[in-house]
Amino acid sequence: MADIPESLAERLRSLGVKTGTNVPPHPAKARTRIEDVVDGSFIQTSFGEVFKKDTFNEQSYTHGNVTFEFSEISSRLMKWAGSKVQSDSVDLFSTIFLDTETTGLAGGTGTFPFMIGVGRFTPSGFITSQIFTRNPSEERAQLDLLDRMMSGVTSIVTYNGKSFDIPILKTRYVLNDLPSPFADILHFDLLPLSRRLWRRRLDSRSLKDIESEVLGFSRGQLEVPGWEVPVIYFNYLRTGDPSQLAGVFYHNAVDIQSLAALFLFINRLAENPMGTEENHALDHLSLAIQLELNGEVDQAMSIYEHLIKVDLPEIYSVELKIRYAKILKKIGSFDHAADVLNSGKELNDLRLLIQLAKVLEHQRRDYANALETTERALDVIRRANTGTYMSISSGYIDDLEKRKRRLIDKLKSNNGGYHDQ
C-alpha cells in the first residue's frame, strides 16, 4: 500500500483514525486443541506422546438388552469360532475388543489407522480406551502404547477384523519396524458367525444393524456415519480444528461396546441354546443349523422339532423340513421323516417332493405313494412358467422320469398293483 501523505495522515489522526504502523495487530485466535473437545490425556511412550481417552462402564451397565455381567467363555463358542484352543486357556479378563478408525477402507500400506479402540473387562467394569494420533508422525507412539495395553492378552474380539483391522495393524507394525503383538493370540471375528446366525432374518449384518435389531441399542445424536469418519479426520489434518472429532470418538466407543455386548449375547446363546425360545424363530432356526454343522445333532433336532410347529416363511420352512428329515433318515426314523416332509402348506415345493419320494420309495417301500409324489413333482415342473424356477428345476426332470418308470415297474412286479389311469 502506498504511503499516506503527511497532511492527510494528520487530518485522519485528528478524526481518531489510526494509520500505518500505529495500528496494533489483531490478537491471535486461540487454537482449539483435541483435549479441549475430548476428555482425554497425553500418554508418554518410548516414541513420544500420544492422546488417549478412557471411558468406564460399571459392571451393571446395560447396552441395549445386554448387561455387562462376567461369564466364562463357552467351549461351544470357541468351537463356533473355529478355535482348537482349550476354553480354559482364555477368559473374559484376558480378552480385548478391538476396532480401528482408518483413513480408508481399501487396506494396504496406504491405509493409516488414526484411532485404535480397545475395550476390556475388569473386576469393576468395562473400560474403553481410544488411542488417537494428531498426525501420522505419532504412529510409532500409538503402536507402542497399544503393545503395552496388550500385555497379558490371550484373545481378541473384532468385527471383520481378520480381513481388515488386524492385517492393517500388522502392516503398520512392520512399516514402523516394531514387533507385532498379535502373534499367537486367539481371534474371535464375530462377523462370519453373525452372518450365519442372523442372515435368515436380517438383510444387513453390519455391526450397526446387529446392535439395533439384535441387541436393541440405539445410538445417540453424537453418532456420525462410518463413511464420514475419514473425511472428518482429513479435515482435522487440513484445518487443525478438532470440533467434529467428538463424534468420531463416540462412533468408535459405541462400536467397541456393541462388540463386547454382542460377544456376551452370542456366548449366552452358546451356553444355553435350548433356553432361547424368546428369540425370533428364524434366529432359532439359524442357531439349530449352527449346532448341526458343529456335530451337535441331538441339540439341533430338539430345536427343529419345536420349529416344525411354528409358522415360518415358506422358504425357511422348506429348509427346516429338509434338514430335519435328512437327520431322521440317518437315524432310521423313516416314518417321522415322511411325516415331516408331508406336513404343512409347502406340498408343491419341488425339493420337498423329491425328498419325500426318496423316503417313500427307499425307506418305507411305499411305492404307490412314492409314485404319486413323483408325479406331483413332475407336474410342478410342467406347470412352472419359464424363468428362474424352471431353470432350477429342469435338472431334476430326468431323475424324476427314471424314478417314475422304476416305481411303475416295482408296482407291476408286486402282483400287478399298478394301473395307468
Beta strands, then each sheet from edge to edge (+ up, - down):
strand 1: 41-45
strand 2: 48-58
strand 3: 62-63
strand 4: 66-67
strand 5: 95-102
strand 6: 113-122
strand 7: 125-132
strand 8: 155-158
strand 9: 186-189
sheet 1: 1+ 2- 7+ 6- 5+ 8+ 9+
sheet 2: 3+ 4-
end
